[in-house]
């Protein structure tokens, strides 16, 4: 490229700042304006979290356990608590009535007259902090029901007003939906502003990648084993193609790969004590990822039902979560709905599973 040639740029909204993007979307609609102000504050908190993450050990022992546990019994790290505080403080400057978090046992009331309820996983993948692997923040917005903090949040994911995640990786990226497709923003370190770099993210419908913690193989139910066995059989199995496997142990990082080049993520229920409903939380992990996934043309299921149709029965309820490329989700759902299909689809199942003794 010579000096004279202009850089090839997609048309607007390339490089539109998050705040400009939100103002454009909200227009003169007051309900949208409340959502926009809330998302702007989420963006500011995540920018601050990105700064702390980037400092690594210079900011203190971020990955060390504080000695406390969250409502679910997981050990809290210093960064879990810092991220939670940054989000809660930022959202106190927005029209947010209620704030729920993985790190808070109950719903916090921030502004009695607020119109939005927010649920967050402030720091997803905290076991990766110490090894400098990507971590993230997940967020979900609902309309607040006046005087009903918990009821504002215990509802089907389809009622979300907006959802997204931020990944703190080699660059910090925000993936956002307000219910009309999915857009990608990158935090520009030159002026500390999220800028839109892609509109209308679409998850490729077919894929040759899957993500699952295969060390739990012996604890899985038959449909999940069958699906993985079929992938592992590669060109010699019923799928007649080779697959690649990835597991980052930060769902946000696995999700970001799937939003970029397709694939499927599975954290199923298993027979270990405490894992009867998997590991991930419906309100602030599965539901926002499911909304993003559906908005990007993919699917998200607990094996039987779309995640977005499910309402948590308590704030920290868990759910088996399978999301990603449409074709894979449909196949996995079929295995769950009719276990007799497992024998047809995978003639080698039970005899030659690669993880089987
Ligand atoms: P943490 O935030 O407690 O590290 O959990 C991360 C997570 O919820 C999700 O991001 C990963 O996909 C999953 O747990 C990893 O779980 P396993 O360690 O059981 O594979």
Boltz pocket constraint, residues with backbone or C-beta under 6 A from the ligand:
constraints:
  - pocket:
      binder: B
      contacts: [[A, 74], [A, 123], [A, 124], [A, 125], [A, 126], [A, 127], [A, 128], [A, 213], [A, 249], [A, 250], [A, 251], [A, 252], [A, 267], [A, 279], [A, 280]]
      max_distance: 6.0
